[in-house]
Amino acid sequence: RNRVVVFISGGGSNMVALADACASPGFPAEIVAVISDKATAGGLARAAERGIATHVFERRSYTGKAEHEAAILDALNALSPDIICLAGYMRLLSGEFIKRHEGRILNIHPSLLPLFPGLHTHQRAIDAGMMIAGCTVHFVTEGMDEGPIVAQSVVPIVPGDTADSLAARVLTVEHRTYPQALRLLAEGAVGMGADGRVERKAYVGDPQAK
Ligand code: GAR
């Protein structure tokens, strides 16, 4: 089974969805540790409840960004993960970090990339008059929210939606989509090619769109 380390900064509901999938029989991956940059992240207790080791690296405990990342890299090297899943990790990784793990880092973003990368994505989708929203799991590359797409799912935007109501609707499909994407990568059904594009042996996303 592929060894997975999940990075979080917050509630960790996507981490829980990944952990639940990994606990199901025959799933090709296991979570060996959760890393958080926030000691207050709610996901830490949820990981511990599931018997998953947790490691906290608060930015303010280190003199600079480089030292902070070096400490995380040291811990990662000891864990020797096959795959790293960013799940609500609100910090950018350096190019060096990404290069070391290229094609093995996934991120989930709560929009239909390449639309609305970055912050306040739900309000921006509503303000743009979009009638659909969704989530994207993609390989992490140096550009923020720019890496090749592994899986996407779609939800409607309905009259009266607020950023919060839309975020909650998108989150429900995130919890399905992230485990599907992790399974594909762990099984070798998708990979990042040398040209930086996704090599795909299976389709994943909204089943109605298939
Ligand atoms: C999720 O909606 C995730 O897509 C988003 O943060 C939330 C984390 O929730 N990630 C980003 O915005 C990354 N830029 P969770 O901690 O409950 O999984």
Boltz pocket constraint, residues with backbone or C-beta under 6 A from the ligand:
constraints:
  - pocket:
      binder: B
      contacts: [[A, 8], [A, 9], [A, 10], [A, 11], [A, 12], [A, 13], [A, 14], [A, 15], [A, 43], [A, 87], [A, 88], [A, 89], [A, 90], [A, 108], [A, 109], [A, 110], [A, 118], [A, 167], [A, 171], [A, 174]]
      max_distance: 6.0
